[in-house]
Amino acid sequence: MKRILVVVVALTSIPLLTLSLVWYWFTPHKHPTVKLAEKGDVQAMYLVGVAYITARGGGIIQHPNVADSIFWLRKASEKGHRGAMWTISGLGIPDEEKVMWLKKGAELGSGACMTELANGYLHQNLGLPKDIGAYVYWEGRRSEIDMKAYGLTPEEVQQRLQTGEKNLCDQLKYHGPVRPLP
């Protein structure tokens, strides 16, 4: 009797197992990172956005798609992710939006955003006017972040910023105000 029960269980289990495997194989599954992004996780939104612009997507997505990348990076940027703000600025969005994200990222302390803004003002990129004062300001802010990261005291940072600003203005032959533009 036990042998018959074992044979019956085995015979009924094989088709169920096969059916389960076939269902699993052919049913699309979302990567856990995508599920987290859909639930509002900011870092996951950023990762999904970056995955859509890379060749393989790190296993998160199946096919690269710039429009989907912009969608997720914009959502992450709206929630304050500085890396997303910098990354989206390199994609196919209007210059006004690029500048908006770069300014927000720079104001939140992103050195990459500060560098992009500074270069935009220096080289008239992104539809920005040439403004040496704004260039010097954003370069100084980025340098300040770097110096603090190296562990310099506030006094050393302030001294080096003043010296660096003066040297940069002299090098560029600029003697106007140093400030960000609105």
Legacy VTK file of the C-alpha trace (Angstrom):
# vtk DataFile Version 3.0
C-alpha trace
ASCII
DATASET POLYDATA
POINTS 182 float
0.000 0.000 0.000
2.848 2.382 0.865
4.467 1.654 -2.506
1.277 2.479 -4.360
0.923 5.738 -2.417
4.528 6.704 -3.209
4.019 5.933 -6.921
0.754 7.925 -7.056
2.342 10.925 -5.296
5.360 10.774 -7.606
3.213 10.556 -10.754
0.998 13.464 -9.743
3.913 15.594 -8.528
5.916 15.470 -11.772
3.241 17.185 -13.924
2.649 19.798 -11.225
6.368 20.488 -10.970
6.663 20.707 -14.737
3.703 23.070 -14.922
5.176 25.238 -12.174
8.537 25.441 -13.921
6.930 26.285 -17.271
4.781 28.991 -15.642
7.817 30.467 -13.874
9.937 30.376 -17.031
7.408 32.156 -19.252
5.977 34.646 -16.771
7.832 37.990 -16.732
9.299 38.831 -13.334
10.382 42.225 -12.107
13.767 42.657 -10.544
13.542 43.489 -6.804
15.142 46.871 -7.498
12.332 47.756 -9.911
9.770 46.704 -7.306
11.451 48.960 -4.726
11.525 51.850 -7.203
7.821 51.418 -7.877
7.211 51.596 -4.114
9.060 54.943 -3.926
12.601 54.005 -2.852
14.770 56.897 -4.101
18.027 54.940 -4.431
16.200 52.184 -6.321
14.704 54.794 -8.671
18.215 56.071 -9.373
19.572 52.566 -9.960
16.740 51.678 -12.344
17.284 54.960 -14.212
20.996 54.241 -14.575
20.274 50.633 -15.574
18.155 51.836 -18.484
21.075 53.788 -19.976
23.685 51.068 -19.608
24.181 48.336 -22.164
23.193 45.456 -19.910
21.335 47.150 -17.098
23.088 45.109 -14.424
20.349 42.480 -14.631
17.758 45.005 -13.460
16.203 45.565 -16.885
16.192 43.643 -20.158
16.724 46.371 -22.772
18.253 49.871 -22.596
15.736 52.684 -23.046
16.630 56.359 -22.628
13.002 57.467 -22.202
12.530 55.047 -19.283
15.868 56.172 -17.864
14.759 59.800 -17.932
11.457 58.817 -16.289
13.151 57.102 -13.319
15.956 59.645 -12.972
13.431 62.481 -12.996
11.440 60.757 -10.216
14.617 60.253 -8.153
15.659 63.871 -8.792
12.274 65.144 -7.665
12.844 63.315 -4.379
16.262 64.964 -3.913
18.775 62.370 -5.203
21.882 64.391 -6.151
23.379 61.661 -8.344
20.160 61.462 -10.335
20.214 65.233 -10.810
23.674 65.057 -12.330
22.961 61.940 -14.405
19.732 63.256 -15.925
21.540 66.431 -16.991
23.569 64.349 -19.444
20.523 62.903 -21.189
18.210 64.211 -23.894
16.196 66.729 -21.921
15.853 70.459 -22.655
18.729 72.698 -21.543
16.447 74.620 -19.161
15.621 71.399 -17.320
19.287 70.340 -17.288
20.269 73.657 -15.702
17.415 73.391 -13.192
18.582 69.931 -12.026
22.231 71.009 -11.981
21.418 74.042 -9.817
19.309 71.954 -7.424
22.040 69.318 -7.198
24.717 71.968 -6.678
22.664 73.623 -3.930
22.358 70.205 -2.256
26.145 69.796 -2.334
26.819 67.725 -5.462
30.373 68.462 -6.615
29.608 66.999 -10.051
26.667 69.385 -10.494
28.822 72.305 -9.367
31.498 71.414 -11.910
28.935 71.122 -14.732
27.423 74.481 -13.806
30.820 76.144 -13.571
31.811 74.814 -16.981
28.457 75.877 -18.401
29.071 79.454 -17.272
32.676 79.452 -18.455
32.055 77.919 -21.901
28.466 79.091 -22.493
27.115 75.526 -22.487
23.545 74.477 -21.669
22.198 77.822 -22.820
23.962 79.613 -19.956
25.520 83.042 -20.495
29.251 83.455 -20.114
29.692 84.604 -16.534
33.128 84.348 -14.953
31.757 85.421 -11.543
29.351 82.462 -11.482
32.139 80.164 -12.734
34.463 81.231 -9.902
31.633 80.896 -7.351
30.757 77.296 -8.285
34.406 76.272 -8.585
34.953 77.677 -5.092
31.968 75.785 -3.685
33.225 72.531 -5.221
36.725 73.152 -3.885
35.282 73.836 -0.440
33.552 70.434 -0.442
36.788 68.738 -1.519
38.848 70.504 1.139
36.373 69.607 3.886
36.456 65.998 2.715
40.258 66.039 3.108
39.814 67.075 6.733
41.079 70.629 6.611
40.057 72.928 9.444
37.486 75.652 8.699
40.246 78.271 8.964
42.435 76.423 6.441
39.470 76.002 4.096
38.613 79.709 4.297
42.222 80.766 3.693
42.641 78.447 0.713
39.302 79.505 -0.762
40.267 83.186 -0.606
43.663 82.501 -2.143
42.198 80.214 -4.806
39.463 82.693 -5.712
41.982 85.519 -6.045
44.339 83.386 -8.163
41.520 82.188 -10.409
40.211 85.733 -10.926
43.743 86.955 -11.710
44.315 84.076 -14.119
41.037 84.834 -15.921
41.617 88.618 -15.702
38.274 89.034 -13.948
37.597 91.665 -11.322
33.811 91.585 -11.035
31.530 90.089 -8.372
31.737 86.412 -7.507
28.216 85.032 -7.034
25.781 82.507 -8.462
23.170 83.656 -10.927
19.488 83.045 -10.131
LINES 1 183
182 0 1 2 3 4 5 6 7 8 9 10 11 12 13 14 15 16 17 18 19 20 21 22 23 24 25 26 27 28 29 30 31 32 33 34 35 36 37 38 39 40 41 42 43 44 45 46 47 48 49 50 51 52 53 54 55 56 57 58 59 60 61 62 63 64 65 66 67 68 69 70 71 72 73 74 75 76 77 78 79 80 81 82 83 84 85 86 87 88 89 90 91 92 93 94 95 96 97 98 99 100 101 102 103 104 105 106 107 108 109 110 111 112 113 114 115 116 117 118 119 120 121 122 123 124 125 126 127 128 129 130 131 132 133 134 135 136 137 138 139 140 141 142 143 144 145 146 147 148 149 150 151 152 153 154 155 156 157 158 159 160 161 162 163 164 165 166 167 168 169 170 171 172 173 174 175 176 177 178 179 180 181
